[in-house]
């Protein structure tokens, strides 16, 4: 269950960061008028999987050293 919470929270945070940074940066596909703005969702999903992977590796490293 904790894996799903970590994935959801990480994806939500990444999504919000990208949506709020979009108008303030010159990255073309993050701009509100860009037709490619939908790419934010797959990036947030990939980012959430990466966060979960890193969390699992950190958890394994802690349990191995204890």
N, CA, C and O atoms as a Tripos MOL2 file, in Angstrom:
@<TRIPOS>MOLECULE
protein
  264   263    66     0     0
PROTEIN
NO_CHARGES

@<TRIPOS>ATOM
      1 N           0.8200   -1.1960    0.0000 N.3       1 UNK1
      2 CA          0.0000    0.0000    0.0000 C.3       1 UNK1
      3 C           0.8630    1.2600    0.0000 C.2       1 UNK1
      4 O           0.5260    2.2540   -0.6430 O.2       1 UNK1
      5 N           1.9900    1.2070    0.7340 N.am      2 UNK2
      6 CA          2.8540    2.3810    0.8010 C.3       2 UNK2
      7 C           3.4380    2.7060   -0.5720 C.2       2 UNK2
      8 O           3.7020    3.8700   -0.8750 O.2       2 UNK2
      9 N           3.6400    1.6810   -1.4030 N.am      3 UNK3
     10 CA          4.1690    1.9140   -2.7520 C.3       3 UNK3
     11 C           3.2160    2.7680   -3.5820 C.2       3 UNK3
     12 O           3.6490    3.6710   -4.2980 O.2       3 UNK3
     13 N           1.9350    2.4860   -3.4870 N.am      4 UNK4
     14 CA          0.9530    3.2480   -4.2440 C.3       4 UNK4
     15 C           0.8570    4.6820   -3.7490 C.2       4 UNK4
     16 O           0.6770    5.6040   -4.5440 O.2       4 UNK4
     17 N           0.9750    4.8730   -2.4510 N.am      5 UNK5
     18 CA          0.9250    6.2250   -1.8840 C.3       5 UNK5
     19 C           2.1390    7.0290   -2.3430 C.2       5 UNK5
     20 O           2.0140    8.1970   -2.7090 O.2       5 UNK5
     21 N           3.3030    6.4040   -2.3230 N.am      6 UNK6
     22 CA          4.5220    7.0860   -2.7700 C.3       6 UNK6
     23 C           4.4190    7.4480   -4.2430 C.2       6 UNK6
     24 O           4.7620    8.5630   -4.6370 O.2       6 UNK6
     25 N           3.9510    6.5170   -5.0520 N.am      7 UNK7
     26 CA          3.8120    6.7720   -6.4890 C.3       7 UNK7
     27 C           2.8210    7.8940   -6.7610 C.2       7 UNK7
     28 O           3.0860    8.7740   -7.5810 O.2       7 UNK7
     29 N           1.6880    7.8690   -6.0820 N.am      8 UNK8
     30 CA          0.6650    8.8880   -6.3010 C.3       8 UNK8
     31 C           1.1450   10.2600   -5.8390 C.2       8 UNK8
     32 O           0.9570   11.2560   -6.5380 O.2       8 UNK8
     33 N           1.7600   10.3110   -4.6720 N.am      9 UNK9
     34 CA          2.2360   11.5900   -4.1460 C.3       9 UNK9
     35 C           3.3490   12.1630   -5.0190 C.2       9 UNK9
     36 O           3.3570   13.3590   -5.3100 O.2       9 UNK9
     37 N           4.2820   11.3200   -5.4330 N.am     10 UNK10
     38 CA          5.3870   11.7920   -6.2720 C.3      10 UNK10
     39 C           4.8720   12.2780   -7.6240 C.2      10 UNK10
     40 O           5.3050   13.3200   -8.1160 O.2      10 UNK10
     41 N           3.9600   11.5350   -8.2210 N.am     11 UNK11
     42 CA          3.3890   11.9530   -9.5010 C.3      11 UNK11
     43 C           2.6340   13.2570   -9.3950 C.2      11 UNK11
     44 O           2.7310   14.1090  -10.2790 O.2      11 UNK11
     45 N           1.8830   13.4210   -8.3210 N.am     12 UNK12
     46 CA          1.1210   14.6490   -8.1030 C.3      12 UNK12
     47 C           2.0540   15.8410   -7.9060 C.2      12 UNK12
     48 O           1.8150   16.9160   -8.4560 O.2      12 UNK12
     49 N           3.1030   15.6540   -7.1300 N.am     13 UNK13
     50 CA          4.0560   16.7410   -6.8860 C.3      13 UNK13
     51 C           4.7770   17.1280   -8.1730 C.2      13 UNK13
     52 O           4.9300   18.3140   -8.4620 O.2      13 UNK13
     53 N           5.2160   16.1470   -8.9430 N.am     14 UNK14
     54 CA          5.8960   16.4320  -10.2090 C.3      14 UNK14
     55 C           4.9500   17.1440  -11.1700 C.2      14 UNK14
     56 O           5.3490   18.0870  -11.8540 O.2      14 UNK14
     57 N           3.7100   16.7000  -11.2220 N.am     15 UNK15
     58 CA          2.7200   17.3330  -12.0890 C.3      15 UNK15
     59 C           2.5010   18.7880  -11.6980 C.2      15 UNK15
     60 O           2.4740   19.6640  -12.5630 O.2      15 UNK15
     61 N           2.3470   19.0500  -10.4150 N.am     16 UNK16
     62 CA          2.1330   20.4250   -9.9640 C.3      16 UNK16
     63 C           3.3510   21.3010  -10.2220 C.2      16 UNK16
     64 O           3.2120   22.4560  -10.6250 O.2      16 UNK16
     65 N           4.5400   20.7590   -9.9930 N.am     17 UNK17
     66 CA          5.7530   21.5400  -10.2560 C.3      17 UNK17
     67 C           5.8290   21.9230  -11.7310 C.2      17 UNK17
     68 O           6.1150   23.0740  -12.0620 O.2      17 UNK17
     69 N           5.5750   20.9720  -12.6060 N.am     18 UNK18
     70 CA          5.6340   21.2690  -14.0390 C.3      18 UNK18
     71 C           4.5580   22.2680  -14.4580 C.2      18 UNK18
     72 O           4.8180   23.1450  -15.2810 O.2      18 UNK18
     73 N           3.3570   22.1450  -13.9040 N.am     19 UNK19
     74 CA          2.2800   23.0630  -14.2700 C.3      19 UNK19
     75 C           2.5390   24.4770  -13.7680 C.2      19 UNK19
     76 O           2.1940   25.4460  -14.4450 O.2      19 UNK19
     77 N           3.1390   24.6060  -12.5960 N.am     20 UNK20
     78 CA          3.4040   25.9380  -12.0640 C.3      20 UNK20
     79 C           4.6610   26.5600  -12.6600 C.2      20 UNK20
     80 O           4.7530   27.7840  -12.7450 O.2      20 UNK20
     81 N           5.6290   25.7490  -13.0730 N.am     21 UNK21
     82 CA          6.8450   26.2890  -13.6780 C.3      21 UNK21
     83 C           6.6560   26.6380  -15.1490 C.2      21 UNK21
     84 O           7.4040   27.4470  -15.6960 O.2      21 UNK21
     85 N           5.6810   26.0450  -15.7790 N.am     22 UNK22
     86 CA          5.4550   26.2670  -17.2010 C.3      22 UNK22
     87 C           5.3390   27.7200  -17.6160 C.2      22 UNK22
     88 O           6.0570   28.1450  -18.5210 O.2      22 UNK22
     89 N           4.4760   28.4950  -17.0020 N.am     23 UNK23
     90 CA          4.3390   29.8970  -17.4110 C.3      23 UNK23
     91 C           5.5720   30.7570  -17.1170 C.2      23 UNK23
     92 O           5.7340   31.8140  -17.7270 O.2      23 UNK23
     93 N           6.4290   30.3380  -16.2120 N.am     24 UNK24
     94 CA          7.5820   31.1520  -15.8190 C.3      24 UNK24
     95 C           8.8640   30.7940  -16.5580 C.2      24 UNK24
     96 O           9.8760   31.4770  -16.3980 O.2      24 UNK24
     97 N           8.8410   29.7560  -17.3470 N.am     25 UNK25
     98 CA         10.0390   29.3300  -18.0680 C.3      25 UNK25
     99 C           9.8470   29.5450  -19.5610 C.2      25 UNK25
    100 O           8.7500   29.8600  -20.0220 O.2      25 UNK25
    101 N          10.9120   29.3740  -20.2960 N.am     26 UNK26
    102 CA         10.8400   29.4880  -21.7530 C.3      26 UNK26
    103 C          10.8320   28.1290  -22.4220 C.2      26 UNK26
    104 O          11.1230   28.0200  -23.6130 O.2      26 UNK26
    105 N          10.5010   27.0910  -21.6680 N.am     27 UNK27
    106 CA         10.4040   25.7620  -22.2600 C.3      27 UNK27
    107 C           9.1080   25.7230  -23.0650 C.2      27 UNK27
    108 O           8.0150   25.8550  -22.5130 O.2      27 UNK27
    109 N           9.2450   25.5440  -24.3560 N.am     28 UNK28
    110 CA          8.1140   25.7200  -25.2650 C.3      28 UNK28
    111 C           6.9430   24.7800  -24.9740 C.2      28 UNK28
    112 O           5.7930   25.2190  -24.9770 O.2      28 UNK28
    113 N           7.2110   23.5080  -24.7240 N.am     29 UNK29
    114 CA          6.1180   22.5540  -24.5600 C.3      29 UNK29
    115 C           5.4280   22.6740  -23.2050 C.2      29 UNK29
    116 O           4.3940   22.0410  -22.9910 O.2      29 UNK29
    117 N           5.9780   23.4780  -22.2740 N.am     30 UNK30
    118 CA          5.3140   23.6940  -20.9870 C.3      30 UNK30
    119 C           4.3990   24.9120  -20.9880 C.2      30 UNK30
    120 O           3.6610   25.1380  -20.0290 O.2      30 UNK30
    121 N           4.4460   25.6950  -22.0570 N.am     31 UNK31
    122 CA          3.6380   26.9070  -22.1100 C.3      31 UNK31
    123 C           2.1530   26.5470  -22.2200 C.2      31 UNK31
    124 O           1.7970   25.5460  -22.8410 O.2      31 UNK31
    125 N           1.2830   27.3750  -21.6090 N.am     32 UNK32
    126 CA         -0.1590   27.0600  -21.6230 C.3      32 UNK32
    127 C          -0.7780   26.9600  -23.0140 C.2      32 UNK32
    128 O          -1.7800   26.2670  -23.1890 O.2      32 UNK32
    129 N          -0.2060   27.6340  -23.9980 N.am     33 UNK33
    130 CA         -0.7980   27.6020  -25.3420 C.3      33 UNK33
    131 C          -0.2340   26.4900  -26.2190 C.2      33 UNK33
    132 O          -0.6560   26.3450  -27.3660 O.2      33 UNK33
    133 N           0.7000   25.7110  -25.7140 N.am     34 UNK34
    134 CA          1.3400   24.6660  -26.5070 C.3      34 UNK34
    135 C           0.4240   23.4540  -26.6780 C.2      34 UNK34
    136 O          -0.2120   23.0170  -25.7180 O.2      34 UNK34
    137 N           0.3550   22.9090  -27.8950 N.am     35 UNK35
    138 CA         -0.4460   21.6970  -28.0870 C.3      35 UNK35
    139 C           0.2260   20.4490  -27.5050 C.2      35 UNK35
    140 O          -0.4100   19.4010  -27.4020 O.2      35 UNK35
    141 N           1.4920   20.5490  -27.1270 N.am     36 UNK36
    142 CA          2.2330   19.4100  -26.5830 C.3      36 UNK36
    143 C           2.2460   19.3920  -25.0600 C.2      36 UNK36
    144 O           3.0080   18.6360  -24.4570 O.2      36 UNK36
    145 N           1.4280   20.1980  -24.4440 N.am     37 UNK37
    146 CA          1.4190   20.2740  -22.9860 C.3      37 UNK37
    147 C           0.9470   18.9690  -22.3440 C.2      37 UNK37
    148 O           1.2190   18.7320  -21.1670 O.2      37 UNK37
    149 N           0.2580   18.1350  -23.0860 N.am     38 UNK38
    150 CA         -0.2070   16.8520  -22.5520 C.3      38 UNK38
    151 C           0.9530   15.9340  -22.1830 C.2      38 UNK38
    152 O           0.7490   14.9440  -21.4810 O.2      38 UNK38
    153 N           2.1610   16.2390  -22.6400 N.am     39 UNK39
    154 CA          3.3350   15.4270  -22.3050 C.3      39 UNK39
    155 C           3.7010   15.5100  -20.8270 C.2      39 UNK39
    156 O           4.5290   14.7350  -20.3480 O.2      39 UNK39
    157 N           3.0910   16.4410  -20.1050 N.am     40 UNK40
    158 CA          3.3580   16.5720  -18.6750 C.3      40 UNK40
    159 C           2.9070   15.3140  -17.9340 C.2      40 UNK40
    160 O           3.5740   14.8790  -16.9950 O.2      40 UNK40
    161 N           1.8020   14.7360  -18.3380 N.am     41 UNK41
    162 CA          1.2590   13.5670  -17.6340 C.3      41 UNK41
    163 C           2.1880   12.3510  -17.7320 C.2      41 UNK41
    164 O           2.4740   11.7440  -16.7000 O.2      41 UNK41
    165 N           2.6720   11.9660  -18.9150 N.am     42 UNK42
    166 CA          3.6090   10.8350  -18.9410 C.3      42 UNK42
    167 C           4.9020   11.1080  -18.1760 C.2      42 UNK42
    168 O           5.4690   10.1960  -17.5730 O.2      42 UNK42
    169 N           5.3670   12.3460  -18.1960 N.am     43 UNK43
    170 CA          6.5770   12.6820  -17.4420 C.3      43 UNK43
    171 C           6.3240   12.5230  -15.9500 C.2      43 UNK43
    172 O           7.1900   12.0280  -15.2280 O.2      43 UNK43
    173 N           5.1580   12.9330  -15.4800 N.am     44 UNK44
    174 CA          4.8230   12.7640  -14.0640 C.3      44 UNK44
    175 C           4.7180   11.2810  -13.7050 C.2      44 UNK44
    176 O           5.1460   10.8780  -12.6240 O.2      44 UNK44
    177 N           4.1590   10.4710  -14.5940 N.am     45 UNK45
    178 CA          4.0610    9.0320  -14.3270 C.3      45 UNK45
    179 C           5.4360    8.3800  -14.2600 C.2      45 UNK45
    180 O           5.7050    7.5730  -13.3700 O.2      45 UNK45
    181 N           6.2960    8.7290  -15.1960 N.am     46 UNK46
    182 CA          7.6550    8.1800  -15.1930 C.3      46 UNK46
    183 C           8.4060    8.6420  -13.9530 C.2      46 UNK46
    184 O           9.1260    7.8640  -13.3270 O.2      46 UNK46
    185 N           8.2370    9.9050  -13.6050 N.am     47 UNK47
    186 CA          8.8870   10.4270  -12.4040 C.3      47 UNK47
    187 C           8.4260    9.7370  -11.1420 C.2      47 UNK47
    188 O           9.2210    9.5140  -10.2280 O.2      47 UNK47
    189 N           7.1480    9.3950  -11.0800 N.am     48 UNK48
    190 CA          6.6460    8.7020   -9.8900 C.3      48 UNK48
    191 C           7.2170    7.2900   -9.7940 C.2      48 UNK48
    192 O           7.5120    6.8180   -8.6960 O.2      48 UNK48
    193 N           7.3780    6.6100  -10.9320 N.am     49 UNK49
    194 CA          7.9950    5.2810  -10.9180 C.3      49 UNK49
    195 C           9.4590    5.3610  -10.4980 C.2      49 UNK49
    196 O           9.9470    4.4960   -9.7710 O.2      49 UNK49
    197 N          10.1580    6.3930  -10.9530 N.am     50 UNK50
    198 CA         11.5640    6.5750  -10.5670 C.3      50 UNK50
    199 C          11.6700    6.8390   -9.0680 C.2      50 UNK50
    200 O          12.5540    6.2930   -8.4080 O.2      50 UNK50
    201 N          10.7830    7.6670   -8.5260 N.am     51 UNK51
    202 CA         10.7880    7.9350   -7.0830 C.3      51 UNK51
    203 C          10.5260    6.6600   -6.2930 C.2      51 UNK51
    204 O          11.1620    6.4270   -5.2650 O.2      51 UNK51
    205 N           9.6030    5.8390   -6.7570 N.am     52 UNK52
    206 CA          9.3150    4.5790   -6.0770 C.3      52 UNK52
    207 C          10.5180    3.6490   -6.1330 C.2      52 UNK52
    208 O          10.8430    2.9990   -5.1390 O.2      52 UNK52
    209 N          11.1800    3.5760   -7.2760 N.am     53 UNK53
    210 CA         12.3730    2.7360   -7.4200 C.3      53 UNK53
    211 C          13.4700    3.1930   -6.4660 C.2      53 UNK53
    212 O          14.0960    2.3710   -5.7980 O.2      53 UNK53
    213 N          13.7050    4.5050   -6.4000 N.am     54 UNK54
    214 CA         14.7290    5.0320   -5.4980 C.3      54 UNK54
    215 C          14.3700    4.7820   -4.0380 C.2      54 UNK54
    216 O          15.2440    4.4920   -3.2220 O.2      54 UNK54
    217 N          13.0810    4.8950   -3.7070 N.am     55 UNK55
    218 CA         12.6440    4.6270   -2.3390 C.3      55 UNK55
    219 C          12.8980    3.1690   -1.9700 C.2      55 UNK55
    220 O          13.3660    2.8770   -0.8690 O.2      55 UNK55
    221 N          12.5920    2.2580   -2.8860 N.am     56 UNK56
    222 CA         12.8250    0.8330   -2.6120 C.3      56 UNK56
    223 C          14.3100    0.5330   -2.4450 C.2      56 UNK56
    224 O          14.6950   -0.2320   -1.5600 O.2      56 UNK56
    225 N          15.1460    1.1330   -3.2920 N.am     57 UNK57
    226 CA         16.5910    0.9180   -3.1800 C.3      57 UNK57
    227 C          17.1120    1.4590   -1.8500 C.2      57 UNK57
    228 O          17.9380    0.8150   -1.2040 O.2      57 UNK57
    229 N          16.6450    2.6160   -1.4430 N.am     58 UNK58
    230 CA         17.0590    3.2010   -0.1710 C.3      58 UNK58
    231 C          16.6080    2.3370    0.9960 C.2      58 UNK58
    232 O          17.3370    2.1600    1.9710 O.2      58 UNK58
    233 N          15.3980    1.8010    0.8850 N.am     59 UNK59
    234 CA         14.8600    0.9360    1.9320 C.3      59 UNK59
    235 C          15.6680   -0.3620    2.0290 C.2      59 UNK59
    236 O          15.9430   -0.8330    3.1320 O.2      59 UNK59
    237 N          16.0490   -0.9450    0.8860 N.am     60 UNK60
    238 CA         16.8580   -2.1650    0.8840 C.3      60 UNK60
    239 C          18.2440   -1.9040    1.4630 C.2      60 UNK60
    240 O          18.7830   -2.7340    2.1950 O.2      60 UNK60
    241 N          18.8100   -0.7650    1.1380 N.am     61 UNK61
    242 CA         20.1400   -0.4320    1.6290 C.3      61 UNK61
    243 C          20.1170   -0.2510    3.1480 C.2      61 UNK61
    244 O          21.0470   -0.6660    3.8400 O.2      61 UNK61
    245 N          19.0520    0.3690    3.6640 N.am     62 UNK62
    246 CA         18.9210    0.5580    5.1110 C.3      62 UNK62
    247 C          18.7750   -0.7770    5.8270 C.2      62 UNK62
    248 O          19.4050   -1.0040    6.8600 O.2      62 UNK62
    249 N          17.9400   -1.6660    5.2750 N.am     63 UNK63
    250 CA         17.7080   -2.9540    5.9360 C.3      63 UNK63
    251 C          18.9380   -3.8540    5.8470 C.2      63 UNK63
    252 O          19.1600   -4.6720    6.7400 O.2      63 UNK63
    253 N          19.7300   -3.7250    4.8060 N.am     64 UNK64
    254 CA         20.9360   -4.5420    4.6700 C.3      64 UNK64
    255 C          22.0280   -4.0930    5.6360 C.2      64 UNK64
    256 O          22.8130   -4.9120    6.1130 O.2      64 UNK64
    257 N          22.0770   -2.8020    5.9230 N.am     65 UNK65
    258 CA         23.1160   -2.3010    6.8170 C.3      65 UNK65
    259 C          22.7230   -2.4210    8.2830 C.2      65 UNK65
    260 O          23.5780   -2.2940    9.1590 O.2      65 UNK65
    261 N          21.4580   -2.6620    8.5650 N.am     66 UNK66
    262 CA         21.0060   -2.7380    9.9640 C.3      66 UNK66
    263 C          21.2160   -4.0870   10.5860 C.2      66 UNK66
    264 O          20.8820   -4.2870   11.7530 O.2      66 UNK66
@<TRIPOS>BOND
     1     1     2 1
     2     2     3 1
     3     3     4 2
     4     3     5 am
     5     5     6 1
     6     6     7 1
     7     7     8 2
     8     7     9 am
     9     9    10 1
    10    10    11 1
    11    11    12 2
    12    11    13 am
    13    13    14 1
    14    14    15 1
    15    15    16 2
    16    15    17 am
    17    17    18 1
    18    18    19 1
    19    19    20 2
    20    19    21 am
    21    21    22 1
    22    22    23 1
    23    23    24 2
    24    23    25 am
    25    25    26 1
    26    26    27 1
    27    27    28 2
    28    27    29 am
    29    29    30 1
    30    30    31 1
    31    31    32 2
    32    31    33 am
    33    33    34 1
    34    34    35 1
    35    35    36 2
    36    35    37 am
    37    37    38 1
    38    38    39 1
    39    39    40 2
    40    39    41 am
    41    41    42 1
    42    42    43 1
    43    43    44 2
    44    43    45 am
    45    45    46 1
    46    46    47 1
    47    47    48 2
    48    47    49 am
    49    49    50 1
    50    50    51 1
    51    51    52 2
    52    51    53 am
    53    53    54 1
    54    54    55 1
    55    55    56 2
    56    55    57 am
    57    57    58 1
    58    58    59 1
    59    59    60 2
    60    59    61 am
    61    61    62 1
    62    62    63 1
    63    63    64 2
    64    63    65 am
    65    65    66 1
    66    66    67 1
    67    67    68 2
    68    67    69 am
    69    69    70 1
    70    70    71 1
    71    71    72 2
    72    71    73 am
    73    73    74 1
    74    74    75 1
    75    75    76 2
    76    75    77 am
    77    77    78 1
    78    78    79 1
    79    79    80 2
    80    79    81 am
    81    81    82 1
    82    82    83 1
    83    83    84 2
    84    83    85 am
    85    85    86 1
    86    86    87 1
    87    87    88 2
    88    87    89 am
    89    89    90 1
    90    90    91 1
    91    91    92 2
    92    91    93 am
    93    93    94 1
    94    94    95 1
    95    95    96 2
    96    95    97 am
    97    97    98 1
    98    98    99 1
    99    99   100 2
   100    99   101 am
   101   101   102 1
   102   102   103 1
   103   103   104 2
   104   103   105 am
   105   105   106 1
   106   106   107 1
   107   107   108 2
   108   107   109 am
   109   109   110 1
   110   110   111 1
   111   111   112 2
   112   111   113 am
   113   113   114 1
   114   114   115 1
   115   115   116 2
   116   115   117 am
   117   117   118 1
   118   118   119 1
   119   119   120 2
   120   119   121 am
   121   121   122 1
   122   122   123 1
   123   123   124 2
   124   123   125 am
   125   125   126 1
   126   126   127 1
   127   127   128 2
   128   127   129 am
   129   129   130 1
   130   130   131 1
   131   131   132 2
   132   131   133 am
   133   133   134 1
   134   134   135 1
   135   135   136 2
   136   135   137 am
   137   137   138 1
   138   138   139 1
   139   139   140 2
   140   139   141 am
   141   141   142 1
   142   142   143 1
   143   143   144 2
   144   143   145 am
   145   145   146 1
   146   146   147 1
   147   147   148 2
   148   147   149 am
   149   149   150 1
   150   150   151 1
   151   151   152 2
   152   151   153 am
   153   153   154 1
   154   154   155 1
   155   155   156 2
   156   155   157 am
   157   157   158 1
   158   158   159 1
   159   159   160 2
   160   159   161 am
   161   161   162 1
   162   162   163 1
   163   163   164 2
   164   163   165 am
   165   165   166 1
   166   166   167 1
   167   167   168 2
   168   167   169 am
   169   169   170 1
   170   170   171 1
   171   171   172 2
   172   171   173 am
   173   173   174 1
   174   174   175 1
   175   175   176 2
   176   175   177 am
   177   177   178 1
   178   178   179 1
   179   179   180 2
   180   179   181 am
   181   181   182 1
   182   182   183 1
   183   183   184 2
   184   183   185 am
   185   185   186 1
   186   186   187 1
   187   187   188 2
   188   187   189 am
   189   189   190 1
   190   190   191 1
   191   191   192 2
   192   191   193 am
   193   193   194 1
   194   194   195 1
   195   195   196 2
   196   195   197 am
   197   197   198 1
   198   198   199 1
   199   199   200 2
   200   199   201 am
   201   201   202 1
   202   202   203 1
   203   203   204 2
   204   203   205 am
   205   205   206 1
   206   206   207 1
   207   207   208 2
   208   207   209 am
   209   209   210 1
   210   210   211 1
   211   211   212 2
   212   211   213 am
   213   213   214 1
   214   214   215 1
   215   215   216 2
   216   215   217 am
   217   217   218 1
   218   218   219 1
   219   219   220 2
   220   219   221 am
   221   221   222 1
   222   222   223 1
   223   223   224 2
   224   223   225 am
   225   225   226 1
   226   226   227 1
   227   227   228 2
   228   227   229 am
   229   229   230 1
   230   230   231 1
   231   231   232 2
   232   231   233 am
   233   233   234 1
   234   234   235 1
   235   235   236 2
   236   235   237 am
   237   237   238 1
   238   238   239 1
   239   239   240 2
   240   239   241 am
   241   241   242 1
   242   242   243 1
   243   243   244 2
   244   243   245 am
   245   245   246 1
   246   246   247 1
   247   247   248 2
   248   247   249 am
   249   249   250 1
   250   250   251 1
   251   251   252 2
   252   251   253 am
   253   253   254 1
   254   254   255 1
   255   255   256 2
   256   255   257 am
   257   257   258 1
   258   258   259 1
   259   259   260 2
   260   259   261 am
   261   261   262 1
   262   262   263 1
   263   263   264 2
@<TRIPOS>SUBSTRUCTURE
     1 UNK1         2 RESIDUE 1 A UNK
     2 UNK2         6 RESIDUE 1 A UNK
     3 UNK3        10 RESIDUE 1 A UNK
     4 UNK4        14 RESIDUE 1 A UNK
     5 UNK5        18 RESIDUE 1 A UNK
     6 UNK6        22 RESIDUE 1 A UNK
     7 UNK7        26 RESIDUE 1 A UNK
     8 UNK8        30 RESIDUE 1 A UNK
     9 UNK9        34 RESIDUE 1 A UNK
    10 UNK10       38 RESIDUE 1 A UNK
    11 UNK11       42 RESIDUE 1 A UNK
    12 UNK12       46 RESIDUE 1 A UNK
    13 UNK13       50 RESIDUE 1 A UNK
    14 UNK14       54 RESIDUE 1 A UNK
    15 UNK15       58 RESIDUE 1 A UNK
    16 UNK16       62 RESIDUE 1 A UNK
    17 UNK17       66 RESIDUE 1 A UNK
    18 UNK18       70 RESIDUE 1 A UNK
    19 UNK19       74 RESIDUE 1 A UNK
    20 UNK20       78 RESIDUE 1 A UNK
    21 UNK21       82 RESIDUE 1 A UNK
    22 UNK22       86 RESIDUE 1 A UNK
    23 UNK23       90 RESIDUE 1 A UNK
    24 UNK24       94 RESIDUE 1 A UNK
    25 UNK25       98 RESIDUE 1 A UNK
    26 UNK26      102 RESIDUE 1 A UNK
    27 UNK27      106 RESIDUE 1 A UNK
    28 UNK28      110 RESIDUE 1 A UNK
    29 UNK29      114 RESIDUE 1 A UNK
    30 UNK30      118 RESIDUE 1 A UNK
    31 UNK31      122 RESIDUE 1 A UNK
    32 UNK32      126 RESIDUE 1 A UNK
    33 UNK33      130 RESIDUE 1 A UNK
    34 UNK34      134 RESIDUE 1 A UNK
    35 UNK35      138 RESIDUE 1 A UNK
    36 UNK36      142 RESIDUE 1 A UNK
    37 UNK37      146 RESIDUE 1 A UNK
    38 UNK38      150 RESIDUE 1 A UNK
    39 UNK39      154 RESIDUE 1 A UNK
    40 UNK40      158 RESIDUE 1 A UNK
    41 UNK41      162 RESIDUE 1 A UNK
    42 UNK42      166 RESIDUE 1 A UNK
    43 UNK43      170 RESIDUE 1 A UNK
    44 UNK44      174 RESIDUE 1 A UNK
    45 UNK45      178 RESIDUE 1 A UNK
    46 UNK46      182 RESIDUE 1 A UNK
    47 UNK47      186 RESIDUE 1 A UNK
    48 UNK48      190 RESIDUE 1 A UNK
    49 UNK49      194 RESIDUE 1 A UNK
    50 UNK50      198 RESIDUE 1 A UNK
    51 UNK51      202 RESIDUE 1 A UNK
    52 UNK52      206 RESIDUE 1 A UNK
    53 UNK53      210 RESIDUE 1 A UNK
    54 UNK54      214 RESIDUE 1 A UNK
    55 UNK55      218 RESIDUE 1 A UNK
    56 UNK56      222 RESIDUE 1 A UNK
    57 UNK57      226 RESIDUE 1 A UNK
    58 UNK58      230 RESIDUE 1 A UNK
    59 UNK59      234 RESIDUE 1 A UNK
    60 UNK60      238 RESIDUE 1 A UNK
    61 UNK61      242 RESIDUE 1 A UNK
    62 UNK62      246 RESIDUE 1 A UNK
    63 UNK63      250 RESIDUE 1 A UNK
    64 UNK64      254 RESIDUE 1 A UNK
    65 UNK65      258 RESIDUE 1 A UNK
    66 UNK66      262 RESIDUE 1 A UNK
